[in-house]
Amino acid sequence: MPPAQQGGDRTSSPSSSSGGGRKLIDVTNSSIEALKTEPGKRNETQVRLLTSELVTQLREFAELPNSVHRDIAKVMLYDKYEQNQVVFSLGDRATAYYLILRGEADVRVREAYGEPLVTIATLHAGQVFGELALVNEKPRPYTVITKVPCEFMKLEKEDYTILKVKYEKEQQEKVSFLQQIRVFSLLPKTSLVQLADALVPVTFTPNKVVIKQGESSLMVYVIKAGKAKMVKHLAVPSIGKRSELKVLQLCTLSAGDYFGEQPVVEPSLFATQQHSVFSFGTLHCLAVTAKEFQKIVTGRPLEVLKKYEAKFPTDEVLLAHYCQRKQWERYKQGMVEQVIKEKQFGRRGLSNWVQPL
């Protein structure tokens, strides 16, 4: 997990050098109310709200994937202090990171040993402090005292550390998995890590349509476990009537296979999905948005994907194979029927010669 910025325990906003009273994060009443809900009791709507309105706005977490943003939104806390109350003191052990939701707080330091604390800055709503607690064990270099009643978002270092370990483990597992797939193993290490971070786990119940022929491409999927069927809806000419729409099974996909990339890799050739894929039993995938896939998979890996797509059979080829197979099946059926008729004739002929004793 990328660490918080390490240039010092800032007293200004992470996204502006101007500091002062400028509001850099617009904290809404809805997000504050969601934050007041105990972490274990937050519903999906509250988690999404906190993720979009708070977590993703903080520079310390900007490089993290959305799955980690959501995890942070689930564990961060609401805290409230009265006027002239100490949030933490100079020399205290750093245990948490704060965002001011409402109110103002003074930052005070001691310029020399034995001297009284002096105010060097005032923090306002939308600003953070104490972020070095996320990356080291150093004691607090200043004191923070509320100037007016304040409300804070608080992230405990212990929670952050647990998320960091979880994130790093999952990232390494996904990188190792991707390295076993030839086209992705060609990616530079930085791009491989980016793709691993962009991939999110998704599970499909049996016989669930994952992508549908004719629809635009929104996601690219890599199968982690389970199997899927790739099928093609193809118009087949029929004697004496209009073409019939037939469903042709193209192949079975399993762990390490990927799909949904055709319109992403060759948008000039494939405006929409050229086939459908549905789960065959429970299917576990890693999914990435088409936009992220296009941004990450470039260079040689992209050229390899294009070569693969060029080898994919066209509708004309599939139709020719289908017609040949149907002709062969009709021929086989005719031969079987002929043999059966001959057997039946043979039995009838034999009965004319065999007389009861």
Salt bridges, closest charged atoms under 4 A:
GLU33 OE2 - LYS36 NZ 3.30
GLU38 OE2 - LYS41 NZ 3.94
GLU44 OE2 - ARG48 NH1 3.53
GLU44 OE2 - ARG70 NH1 2.85
GLU60 OE2 - ARG10 NH2 2.90
ASP71 OD2 - LYS166 NZ 3.26
ASP79 OD2 - LYS154 NZ 3.76
GLU104 OE2 - HIS124 ND1 3.14
ASP106 OD2 - ARG108 NH2 3.92
GLU131 OE2 - ARG10 NH2 2.80
GLU137 OE2 - LYS157 NZ 2.73
GLU151 OE2 - ARG102 NH1 2.93
GLU156 OE2 - LYS154 NZ 3.35
GLU244 OE2 - LYS241 NZ 3.69
GLU244 OE1 - LYS246 NZ 3.85
GLU292 OE2 - LYS295 NZ 3.08
ASP315 OD1 - LYS232 NZ 2.96
GLU329 OE2 - ARG325 NE 3.80
GLU329 OE1 - LYS326 NZ 3.43
